[in-house]
Amino acid sequence: MLNVWMEDEQPDFRSGDVLWSEKPASEWAEGYPIGNGRLGAMVSGAPELERIGLNHDLLWRNYWKYQERGAASLLPEVRRLCKDGRWDEACELLLRKTPLTGEGLYVNPYVPVGDLGLRMLHREGAIEDYRRHLDMARGIAETTYRINGITFRRSYFCSWSEGVIVIRLTSDRAGSLSGEVSLSRLPDPECVVTGESQLGEVRMSGEFEEGKRFAAAVRIAQRGGRLTGGRRTYAPPGEQEPARNVKGIEFVFRDENDPDNPFGAAGASTCFDSADEVLLLVAIATDDGTQEDPLQLCLSRLDRVSPDYGQIRQAHIEDHGKYYGRAKLKLAPLGEPVASDALLRQACESDRVPPQLFELLFNLGRYAAIASGRSQPSGEPPKVPINLQGIWNQDRRPAWDCDLHLDMNLQMSYWPLHAVDLGEWFAPLMDWATRHVPQGERVARDLYDCRGVVFNVSVDANHQGVSDNMSYSWTGSAAWVAQLLWEHWEYERDERFLRESLYPFLKQIVLFYEDFLQEDDQGRLVPCPSGSPEMAIKGRSNWSMLSSPSTIDLELIRDMLSCALEASSILGTNAEKREVWRQMLDKVPLPRQKDGMLMEWLEEHEAADPGHRHRSHLIGLCPGNRISLEDTPADFHAARAALAERQRHGSGSSVAFSGIWDAQLLARMYDGEEAYKLLCDTVRNHVMDNLLMSLCDWRPRGNSLSWFGGRKLFQIESSLGIIASLAELLFQDRRGLLRLLPALPEAWRDGEISGFRGRGGLELDLKWRDGRFSEATIRTRLDRDCQVKLFRATGPFRVEKDGEVLSGVQSDEGVLSFRALGGFSYTIKPQR
């Protein structure tokens, strides 16, 4: 299994594909993540005592299941009170059936498997030449350092094909590797953990009080030296058992402040002594979808792993690279190698963010999406969509339970994936939504006495969460998921997907609206009750977002009806329903404007937090596509004014995703300078040393919310969402118009992109020099009409088809029009 130690090929530390630092992670949140969509690990790179956090995407608690509330019986009276403007009475009535926000159990939390402990026994000596890095192009993290003239290296990666975490220890002097490997789990009064070891193997099993089971096993092989015994059995934590959490939404974070015992328990362990090389293979399993013991699943997995490390590594590099290598962004020439955390310090201490740092953030977002969102091999249990922390979590009750939050967070995680050619990642999302349809039907009946499907805001891998007085009035969660999936259809044009998966889901959502919408005194069809996600109304006796029809509800309802109509026509089915849906669409009002601003509600309400972190009323512009300067100029300018009003009230109510969302909105407004400024502010306020983003202000600088006492709270939607913010400064495919360099910031004078995707199988490469358009190449899988608007460019231009000048190209008001045939390349160049 092991080869003679050799110097692995090292990455180019100047490139935008490598994160690196000259110090270990100071805490879990600043480690380097690895993952294969199912298994995840957070690597700290500590030289002598390393805790590697382990996760499995299916390890969710199972103590809570959806419970009938019977709130539908109150709905007629709630509606009457809302129509009369008696909002406090309506809220008080709801509290008979739904809990007050913050006081209930919501979903089952996503929880950690445990920790792989690696204790190295080095001879005494100073640690020199330390470096850790994450090679995002290869999907491999490494740690290197030198003690007493001996260079030690660790390589870590998560193999998708083998389904294991792989860790290799090497040195450049024979017989110099000695240490201990353990498996343990943080203290948890609700989980019984057992474990045992033998030479070369450690096992750990866990069972939660509700019966949920999981296991992990690590198998060790060495070249040279010997394997020897460690702790034969698992020892629970010696300190007093931590308190049980019985306070509803109260979160329980891990204490990382014990340097002598970072693992919290003395796990079973095994040792290696005087080895030349050591290989660790880690398998993790849960009891989802099987009657087999999770530990036996782990051992069976380890038995099937290829015996050749070099083969495993090369297969992993090729497998990961075929996704990572699809799209590229280049903003700066290669210079001197500078550690990524040093680049961040430069950005925080100056008024500019180096272009190299934006390259790294773009690539880290793509890397994290691949590592956390990838489908699993055939025959494996279904993948869960990307949760609030991707697949990485160390807390037994993490913030918001690390759930699937459907009022923006999940959506932002998927917004950018098509643009960078990761469309396959939508398959787990569609599968998960389909599995939740029966529960969504139950929620619709229980809360609203309606047919069809509605999802609650907080959901977990398997269950719809509870609806409280905050979320009851917003019924758009399933519709917002469907909007994502409709975009997937637009990019891929897979008619089988539309017929068998998406259209049935759309019909269920529209069926809910057929029952839920009410005709108001002006003959309009409107949702009642309604609300704008997480935005309370000022002057209420209880926290409440009950309101007149919200703009986000109106946008989503109109979008669902439009999508259902188009899908029905494409598929040639349900012709009898189309007239019903058309009539509904005609009666659902568009959002209103006042004082030149897009309103958040159909009627006037005063926001309790006018600088609120969400931009829900602007979804018609982003992530939706109803609003554009070219087609709906009045709404476009009203959206711009509404965003300015939100920002005028300051950033004290903002979090990381606020700046990311704003930057994408501004990109669609063609305001590259303001978008760039917001991205720079977000980098300075929220990016941690490993370049992942903390949701909150932890420094504190007072520039955003500082929840949880300054804790670095890693949350993934911003780290993924920044891909879209950066990409849409350079390329947008919206409403049938391809926009090239629509919002290029002055700071990015030269650059290029390749492999960016548009709708209908389109692929784009684009270059610019000295702030001006230089060249673009379009390839398309399907025949399509191309309408191309060039920004930062002066004509005339020519279009070449596979090197030959294309005739019949039209040019009107700066828009080039031509017919592109599938399988050919079309290059746009300035006419010389």
N, C-alpha and C positions, 0 to 999 in steps of 0.2 A: 504493500500500500504506500510506502514512503520511498521517496527518492533521496539521493545524496543532496545535501543542502547546496543550493545554488542561488545566485543573485536573481531575484525576480525582475522582470522588466519594469522599470520605474516610469511613472507618468511624467509629463512635462509640467512642472510646478508653476510655470508661467501661464498655463492655459486656463480657460474658463470652465474646464471639466474637473478641476481638482480643488477640493477644500483642504486646507492644511493649517496646522498650528504647531508651535514649538512648546506647547504645554498640554498636559492632560485636561480633560473636561473637569471643571470645578464642581459640577453637579450633574445629575441625570439629564436634565433638560438641555444641556450643552454637549451631550455625546453625539456621535455620528450614527444615524439610523441605517440599518440594513434590513431587507425584507424581500419576500417573494410573493406578496399578496396574502398569504396565509400566515406564515411565521414572521415575526419581527424581533429585532434585538437592538438595543441601544448600547453602543460601545463607547466607553469612557477613555480607554487607552492608558489607564494608570499602570505604571511599570511594574510595581511589586504586589499590589493588592487591587485587583480589578473586579468590579461588580458589573456583569453584563445582564441588563434587564431583558427578560424573555416574555414574548407575547404570542398569542394565537388568536386569529380573527374571530373564532367561534366561541371564545371563552367569555360568555356573558352569564351573569347570575340568572337564576330562573325562579326567584321567589315570588315574583309579581306577574299576574296575568290580568288581561282586561276584565274589569268588573262593571256590570251594568249599573248605570246611574239613574236611568229613568227620567232624564232631564227633558225628554221630548214632551212629557205631559205638561211641562211649564211653558213650552214654546209659544202657544197662542197668547198667553198673558204677557210674556216677555216682549213679544212683538207689539202688542197693544201699548205697553208702557214706553217702548222705544219710539214708536210713532208719535206718541204724545210728548216726547222729550223728557220723560220721567226716568232718567238714566239711573239714578241712585236706587230707586225702587226696583227697577229691572235687575240691577246687580244683586241687591239683597235677596230677591226672589231666587236667582240662580244659585246663591250660596246655600240654599237648602239642599241642592243636589250636587253641586260641584264645589271643590275646596277653594279657599282663598289662595291666591298665588303664593308660592313659597312654603306652604304648610302641608303639602301632601307628598306621598310617594308618587313618582312619575313613571319611571321605567326601571328595568333591570340594568345595573351598571356593567360596563365592559371592564374586566379586571385582569390584573397581571397573572401570568403563570408562576413566575418566581425569578430567581437570580442564578446565573451561572457564576460561581466564584472561582477566581484564578489567583492563587497565592504563589508567587515565584520566590524561590529560595536562592538568592544571589549571594555570592561572596561580598563582603563589605567593600564599599567603594562608592564614589560619587557617580550619579547618573549624568551622562554627558551626551551631547548631540541628539537630544530628544526631538522626535518629530512624529506626529500622527497625521494621517491624511485619509480622505475619502475620494477615491477615484470613481467619479460618477459615471464615466464612460464605460468602465469595466464592472461597476457594481461591487467594488472591493474596498474595504477599509483596512488600513495598515497602521501599525505602531512600530517605530524603531527607536533604539537608544543604545548607548554604549556604557559598559561598566568594566573597569580594569582592562580596557583594551579589547573587550569582547563585544561584538555587535549582536544585539538580539532583535528579532523581528517577529511580529505576529500579523497574520493575515486573517481577515474575517469576511465571509460572504454567506448569502442565503441562496441555496440552490433551488431553483424552481423544479427542474426535472427530477431531482433526487428527493425533494421535500424535506431537506435537513439544513441546519445551520452548520457551517464548516469553519473551523478555526485551526490554523496551522502555526506552530511555534518552531522557529529555527534560530540558529546562531552560526557564527562563522568559526567556531572552535568546537571540536568534537567533545562530547561528554559534559557540556556546560549547562544543560537544561535540567533543572530540578524544581519540583513544585507540587502543588495540591490542587485538585479540581473538585468542586462541590456543587450540589444543587440545594437550594433553600428557598423559602418564601417568607415574605414579611409577616410580622405578627398579625393574626386575624382571628378574632374569637368566633367567626362564623365558618371557619374552614379547618378541617382536620387534615393535617399533612403527615404522611409517613414516607420513609425512605430507607434504602439500604444500598450497600456497595459491595463490590467484589473487585478483584484485580482487573483494572482496565474498564470498569463500568460503574456508573452511579445511576440510581433510579429514584424517582420521587413521584408520589401519587397524592392527589388532593381530592377531597369531597366536601362540598358545601352542605350546610345544614338542610337545604331543600333537596339534596340528592344529586346535584350537578357534579360530574366527575371530570377529572383531567389528569394528565401525567406528562412527565418529561423524563428522558433518559439520555445520558451522554456516554459515548463509547470512546475509549482512548487507545491509540496505537502509537508505538514509539519505535524509533530506530536507534540502536545503541542503548546502553544502560539497562534499566529494568523498571518494571511496574511493581509497586508495593502498596500495601494497604493503608487506608486512612481511617476515618470514622465509619464504622460498619453500619450504624443506624442513625436515623434522623433524630436530632435533639431539639425539642421545642425551645422557644425563647425562654431565657432564664428569668427575665424581669416579669413584673406583674402583667397579667394579660390585659391588653388594651380594652377600653370600654366598648360595649356594643353601640352601634349607631341606631338609635330609635327616634331620630328627630327629623324624619321626612327628608327634606332637601339638604340637610347639613352634610357637607362633604368632608372626607377624611383624607388628608394628605400625608405622604410618607415623610418621616423625619430622617434626613440624611446626615445628621450632625455627629454620628458616632464613628470616628475614623478607625477605631479598633475593631468594631464589629459592624461593618456596613451592611451585612446581610440580614441582621435582625434575628437570625436563628443559626444554630450550628448544623448545617446540612450534612448528610452523609457524603463521604468523599473518598477519593482514591488518589494515589500519588505516583509520580514518575521521578526517577532518580538517575542523574548522570547521562541523560539521553542526548543524542545528536539532533533529533527532530521529534516532534510530538504532534499528532493529529487528533483533534476532537471533533466528533460528529454528534450533533444534538438533534433529537427528534422530540416532537411535542404532539399530543393528541387530546381530543375531548371526546365525550360520549355522544356527540351530535350525529344522528342518523345511523347509529349502530348499537347493537347489543354487546359488542365485544368490549372487553376491558381496555381502557385507554392505554394502560401500560403495555399490554400485549401488542397493541397497535404500534406503539413506539419501537418495541423490540423487533417486530416484524419489519418495520421500515428500515431500521439499522441493518438488518440482515440482508436487505435488498440493495443497499448502497453499493455503487461501483467500487471495486477495491483499488482503483488507481486515482490518487489525488490529482495528478497532472491532468488526467482526462476529465475529472469532475470540474476542475478549475477552468479548463479551456472551454468545456461545454457551457459553463455558466457565463463566461465572458461573451461567447458568441450569442447565447440566448438573450442575455440582457442587452447586448449591443444592438440587436436587430430592432429593438424598440427605441432605445436611447438615441441611436444614430440617425433616426428618421428626420429630425428637425434640428436646425442650427441657427444660432444668433451670434453674430460677430460684431462687436462694437469698438474694439480697440486692438491695436497691434500688440504682439508679444513684447513684453519689456523684461525688466529684472523680476525674478520671482519674489513676491511679497506674500506673506502669510495672509490667509483670508480674514482672520480676526484682526490683523494689523491694518488691512484695508478698511475694515469696519471702523476701527479707531480713527483712522484718517478722516473718514466721512463724518464721524460724530464730532470731530474737533474743527471741522471746516464747514464752508457753505456749499460744498459740492460733493457728490458721490462719484467716485471713479467709475468710468464705463465698465472696467473689468468686474466691479462688484455687481453691477446689474447683470452682466453675463453669468456670473456665478449664481445669482438668485434665480434667474431664468432656468438654468440647468438644474439647480437643486430642486426647484418645483417639479420639473419633469421627472427627475430621479425619484423624488418622494412619491409621485403619482404612480410610477411603475412599481415601486417597492410596496406600496400599500393598497393599490387598487386592482391589481391584475387578477384575471380569472384563474381558476384552478384547473389542473388536468382533468380529463374525462374520468368519471368514476369517483371523484372526490366530492365531499359534501359541498353544497353551493357556497360561493363566496358572499360575504356580507359587504355592502357598499362601504366606501371610505367613511369612517366615523370622525368624531370631533378631533381626535388626535392621530388620525390615519390608522395605524395599528399599534402605536407605541404608547404605553401607559404604565406607570409604576405605582399608582395609588389604588387602594382597595375601595375607595368611594371617590372617584375623580370628579373634577368640576363638571357639572351638568351630566354626570354619569358617563361621560365620553359617548353620548348617545348619537343618534342620527337626527339632528335638529333640522326641521323642514321649513323653517321660516327664513332661511338664507344660507346657513352654514353648509349643509350638504350641497345645495345648488352651486355655491361659489366653488366648491371643490371640483365640480365637473364642468363649469363654464369653459375652461380653456382647453380641454383635452382634445377636442376635434381639431383645433387650430394647429396643434403640434402632433397630429397623426396618431392619437391614442384612442381612436374610436372604439376599439374592442373593449375598452374599459366600461362601456355602457351596458354590456350584456349582463353583468351581475346586478346592475341597478334595475334593469327591466325585469329580471328574474325575481329579485327581491320584491319589487312593487306588485308583481303578479301573485306571489305567495301571500301578500298582505291583503289581497282583494276580499277574501271572505271576512276578515276582521274589519276591513273598511266598510263592508256592508253592514256589519253588526253595529259599528259606531254610528253610521248614518241613521239606522233605525232607533238606536238607544237615545241619541242626543237630539235628533232633529226630525224623527218620524218621516224619513225620506227613503226612497229606493236609491239604488246606486251606491257609490263609494265616496267616503271622505276619510282622510287620514288626520290624526291628531298631530300637533306640532312636535311633540317629543315621542319618539319611537325607538325601539331597540332592534336587535337582530330578528326577533321572533314575535314581538308583541307591540300592539298599539298602546301608547302611553295614556295616562289620565288626562282629562281635559279639566282645567281649572278656570277660575273667573277671568284669567288673562287670555287663555287660548280658545275658550268656547266660541267667542264671537268671530274668530277668523277661520274660515272653512277652505282656505285655498291651498293647503299643503299638498294634497294629491295632484291638484292642477299644476302647481309649480314643478313637481317632479315630472309630470307629463309634458310640460313645456320643454324641459331638458331632453326628454326622449323624442319629442317631435323634431328637435334640432338634429338629433342623431339620424333620424330618417332623412332629413334634408341633406345631410352630408353624405350618407351612404346610399340612399335610394334603393334600399333592399326591400322589395315588395313583399317577400315572405315575412320579414320582420314586421312590416306594417300590418299585414293581414292577420298573422297568427298571434302577435304580441301587443303591439301598440294600439291598434284600432279597438280591440276588445276593451282595453284599459280606458281609452278615451270615451267609449260609449258609456261605461259605468260612471265616469265623472260627470258627463253631460246629463245622464239620467238623474243623478243627484240634483243638479241644478234645475232640471225640469220640475222637480217637486219643491225645491227649496226657495226658488225665486218668487217674489211677491210683486203684485202690481200695485204701484203707489198711486197717490191721488192725481198724478199727472199721466197715468197710463204707462209708466215705465216699468220694466221688469228689473227688480233690484234685490240684492241679498239683504235679509233682515233676520237676525242681527248681523252686524258687520263690525270690522275693526281693522286697524292698521297695525301690523305685528309689533308688539312690545311698546307701542306708543300710548301712554296713558293720556286721558283727557283731564285738563286742569279743572279744579273746582269740585271734584267728586269726593264723596265721604270715604269711599274705599278706592284702592288702586283699581282702575277700570279702563279698558280700552273699548268698551261698548260704544258704538257710534252709528251714524248714518253710513250709507254705503261707502266703503273706502275705495280709493283709487286703485290699490293693488287688487282688490276683489274684482272690480269692474274690468280691469285689464285682463286678468286671468280668465274670467268668465267669457269675455269676448274672444280671447285666444282659443279656448277650448272649443267653443262653437265653430269658429273658423276652421280649426284643425279637423274637427269631426266632419264638417262639410267637405273639405278637400279630400280627406281620406276616403270617405264614402264614394265620392266621384271617381277617384283613382281606381278603387277596387271594384266599382260598379255594383255596389251593394247598398241595401237599406235606402233605396230611392224614396220610399214613402216617408222616411224620417227627415229628409233634407228640407222639405218645406216647413216642417215644425221648427227645425233648428234655424232656418233663415228668419222666420217670424220672430223667434226669440232674440236672435242677434239684432234685428232691427229695433227691438224694444229695449235692449240693454243700453243705458246711456254711456256716452263717452265721459271721461273725467272732465271736470270743470276747471276754469281759470278764474282767478280774481286778482286784480291789480297786476296783471301781466304774469302771474305765477300759476303754475299747475298746483291745484289744491290737493291736499292729502285725503280729503273726504268730499263727498258730493255736496254736503251742507257744511256750514261753518262750525268748527270746533276750535277751541284753543288748546294747543299742545302743552302738556305738562312739562315737556323737555324739548324746546324748540331746536336744540342742537343735537338731537338724538342720533345715536350711532347707526341706525338703520336708514336706508333710503328707499323704503318700500314703495312710495308713491311715484318713483322714477323708473319702475321696471319696464314701462312702455318704451323707454329709451335703452335701458340696459338692466338685465340681460335680454329683454324682449326686443322686438324689431318693428313695433308699430310706428315709432317716432323717428324721423330723420329730417335733416335740414332740407333735403331735396324734395321730399314728398309731403311732409306735414310741418311746414316752417313755423306756424303759429304755436303748435305744441312744443316744437323744438326749442323755441326761445322761452316759452313758459317753463319748460323743464330746467333750462339754464338758470332762470331767475329763481326757481324753487331751490335748486342746489346752492346757489349763492346765499339764499336766506338761511338755509340750514347751516352753512359754514360761517355765516355772520355771527352766529351765537357761540362760536368758539369750538375748540376741540376737547373741552373738558369731559364731554359725554361720549367721546370717540373711543374706539378700540382699533386694533390693527386692521380689521377688515373694512373699517370706515374709509381709511385712506386708499386702500386697494380698490374699493368700489368706486370712490370718487374719481380716481385716476382713469378707470375704464369709462366712466360716464364722460369725463372731459375729453378722452380720446375720441369718443363718438361725437363730441361737440367740436372736434378739430382744434382743441386748445392744448397743443402739446406742451407749451411752457408751463401752464398751470398744472397739468397732469404730472410733468416732471418734478415740479416743486413739491407736490404732494407725495410722490414716490420717495423723494429724498427725505422728507419729513418722516415718513413711515419707516424708512430704513434707520434713521437716527433714533427714533423713539421705540421701535419694537423688535428690531433684528438682534438676535443674540450672537455670541461668538461663533457658534456653529452655523450661523446664517439662517437657522430656522427662526420663526417669528413667535414672540410671546404676545398673547392676546392683549395683555394689560401693560400699563406703565409700571415697571418695577424699579426704576432707578432712584427715586421718582423725580420726574421733571415737571410734572403738572400738565403735561400735554395730552393726556388721555386718562381714562378711568384707571384707578389703582386698586382694583379688587384684590382680595386675598392677601392683604398686608405686604404687598411688594413681591409676592412670589413670582418667579418666572414660570408663567403658565403657558406652556407650549400648546398651541391649537393650530390645526393644519390648513384651514380654508384660506388664510391669507398667503401662506407659503405656496399654495397651488394657484390661488387667484391672481397673484402677481404675474403669472405667465400670460394671462389674458390682458392685463393692463399694459404690459410691455409689448405684446404682440400687436394689439390694436392701435398702438401709436404708429405702427409700420404697415399694417395690412388689415383691411376689413372687407368682408363679403356679406353685405346686408341689402335686403330688398332688391336683389338683382343687380347691384352695382358693386364692382370690384374697386376698392379705393387703395391706391398705392401711395405710401408715405403721407397719410392723412393728417398726422399730428407729430411729425418728426421734431424732437427738441433740438435747439441750437447746440446743445452740449454734445450731441452725437453727430459729428461732422461727416464721418466716414463709417460705413458699415455694410453688412449684407446679411440676408437671411436665406435659408434654403429649406425645402421640405415642408413649408407651411401649407396648410390645407384650407380649401374653400368648399362650398356646397357642391354636391353632385360629382364628387370625385376629383375636384380640381386641386392641382398642386402648383405652388409658386416658389420661384427663386427670385431674389430682388437685390440689387446693389445700388448704393448711392455714394457719391463722392463730393466732398466739400459742401455738404448740405443740399445737394441737388440730385435728382433722379438720374441714374446712370443706365440701368438696364434691368429688364424683367423677363423671365421665361415662365410661361404657363404651360402646364401639361394637364390633360383632363382624361379621365377614364371613360366618360360618357360624352356624347355630342351635346353641345350647349352653345347658346348665344352668349358672348362675352361683351359686357359693357364695362369699360375700364376708365376710371377717372384718375388722372395723374396729378398728384400734388408735388410741390417743389420741382416743377418741370416746366420747360418752355419748348413748344413745338417748332417745326413739325416733327412727326415721328413716323417710323416705318415698322411694319410687323412682318417678321419672317417666319415661314412655316418650314421647319426642318432645314433652315439655311437659305430658302428661296423666298424672295419678297412676295408677300401675300397681296393679291389684288382684291378690290372690293371693300377695303377697310373704310368705314365712315368715321368722320370726326365732326362732332357737334358740341359746341360750348365746352371744349376740353375733355369730352368723353369719346374714347375710341370704341367703335363697335365692329365686331367681326364674328363669324361663325367658326367655332373650334370643334374639330372632329376628334373623337376619342382615339387615344394612342399616338397622337402627334404632339410636337412641341412648337410653341409660338413664342417668339422673342420680340420684345418691344425695345427699340433703340431710338435715340435721337437721330433725325435725318442729317447726315453729314453733307 
